[in-house]
Amino acid sequence: MLSLLLLWGIILLIMNNKFLFAHYLRGGAALCVLFSHYTASFFISNDFISSVLNIPKAKNLSFPRIILDFIPVEFPGFLSIFGVATFFLISGFLIPISIEKYTVTTFLKKRFFRLYPTYFIVCIINLFFVFLGFCIFHYSGKDYHYGLDKILSIFSMGLSQYVKDTISMDPVAWTLAIEVLFY
């Protein structure tokens, strides 16, 4: 199946002289990561999520029958690894081609304005949930472990994860941090 997808991508590359196959692979990788995060968040990490959000645990929680019948339980973890690795492979293939078209400064500016506005919007959404969490914890009398320094660190595009004694408020940004470090 994967070989057919790659063959189709090569045919599209020859016909269009574009990298359409990379977009198809990227879409497939995004679906793999989405499915993996859904299953991990909802089914595997339910105890953790309920403790962080201070809500009751879901009772009698199990994978949907279709997942147990057709897919091994470890498969969602494999899907996340496959999806992220695919993203990195696509980036490793396309970024050198992009660098050849522009000067280093122009390339970095284009990457910044392509990545950071979306990341900034996600950070604002995260701040809303941080504020909501603060209200919930404050109301219940519990200490809230995110201070102003931790809250502001989310705008660092994942690079704050590599600084000692910081808590990552957006752990999925680790992939962005790796990409930025390789630019």
SVG drawing of the C-alpha trace seen along z (x, -y; Angstrom):
<svg xmlns="http://www.w3.org/2000/svg" viewBox="-18 -38 40 46">
<polyline fill="none" stroke="black" stroke-width="0.4" points="0.0,0.0 2.8,-2.4 4.7,-1.5 1.7,-2.3 1.3,-5.7 5.0,-6.4 4.7,-5.3 1.7,-7.6 3.7,-10.4 6.5,-9.9 4.1,-9.9 2.6,-13.2 6.1,-14.6 7.0,-13.8 3.7,-15.0 3.4,-18.3 7.0,-18.9 5.6,-19.7 5.8,-17.9 2.1,-17.0 2.9,-13.6 4.5,-15.4 1.1,-17.1 -0.7,-13.7 1.9,-12.2 1.6,-15.2 -2.2,-14.8 -1.8,-11.1 0.7,-11.8 -1.6,-14.4 -4.4,-11.9 -2.1,-9.3 -1.0,-11.8 -4.6,-13.0 -5.9,-9.4 -3.0,-8.7 -3.6,-11.8 -7.3,-11.0 -6.8,-7.5 -4.0,-8.4 -5.8,-11.4 -9.2,-9.8 -8.5,-6.2 -5.0,-5.8 -4.4,-9.0 -7.9,-9.4 -6.6,-9.2 -4.0,-11.9 -6.4,-14.2 -9.1,-13.9 -6.5,-14.8 -5.2,-17.8 -8.6,-19.2 -9.9,-18.2 -12.9,-16.3 -14.2,-12.9 -12.7,-9.9 -14.7,-8.3 -16.0,-4.9 -15.9,-1.7 -13.7,-3.3 -12.4,-1.0 -11.3,-1.3 -14.2,-1.2 -14.9,2.3 -13.8,1.5 -10.4,0.6 -10.0,3.8 -11.3,6.0 -9.1,4.6 -6.2,2.8 -3.8,3.9 -3.9,1.7 -0.3,0.7 -1.1,-0.6 -2.1,-4.2 1.4,-4.6 3.0,-3.4 0.8,-5.8 2.1,-8.8 5.7,-7.7 5.0,-7.0 3.2,-10.4 5.9,-12.5 8.7,-10.6 6.9,-11.2 6.7,-14.9 10.4,-15.1 11.2,-13.1 9.0,-15.5 10.7,-18.5 14.2,-17.0 13.3,-16.6 11.6,-19.9 13.6,-22.4 16.8,-22.1 14.9,-22.7 13.3,-25.8 16.7,-27.1 18.1,-27.0 15.4,-29.4 16.0,-32.1 18.7,-33.8 19.1,-32.6 17.5,-35.7 14.5,-35.6 14.1,-31.9 14.1,-32.4 11.7,-35.3 9.3,-33.2 9.5,-30.3 8.9,-32.6 5.8,-34.2 4.5,-30.8 4.9,-29.1 4.6,-31.7 1.2,-33.3 -0.6,-29.9 1.5,-29.0 0.6,-32.4 -3.1,-31.7 -2.6,-28.3 -0.8,-29.9 -3.7,-32.3 -6.1,-29.4 -3.7,-27.6 -3.7,-30.8 -7.5,-30.6 -7.3,-27.1 -4.5,-28.1 -6.8,-30.9 -9.7,-28.4 -7.5,-26.0 -6.4,-28.7 -10.0,-29.6 -10.9,-25.9 -7.9,-25.3 -8.2,-28.6 -11.9,-27.9 -11.1,-24.4 -8.3,-25.7 -5.5,-23.9 -2.2,-25.4 -1.7,-26.1 1.7,-25.2 1.9,-27.6 3.4,-30.9 3.9,-33.9 7.3,-32.7 5.8,-29.4 2.9,-31.0 5.1,-33.3 7.4,-30.5 4.7,-29.0 5.5,-31.7 9.0,-30.2 7.8,-27.7 8.8,-24.7 12.4,-25.8 11.6,-26.4 11.4,-22.6 15.2,-22.5 15.7,-25.0 16.2,-23.5 13.3,-23.7 10.6,-24.7 7.3,-23.0 6.1,-22.7 2.6,-24.0 2.4,-22.9 4.2,-19.6 3.4,-18.9 5.6,-21.9 8.7,-19.7 8.5,-19.0 8.6,-22.7 11.6,-23.1 13.5,-20.4 12.6,-21.9 13.6,-25.4 16.9,-24.0 17.7,-22.3 17.0,-25.5"/>
</svg>
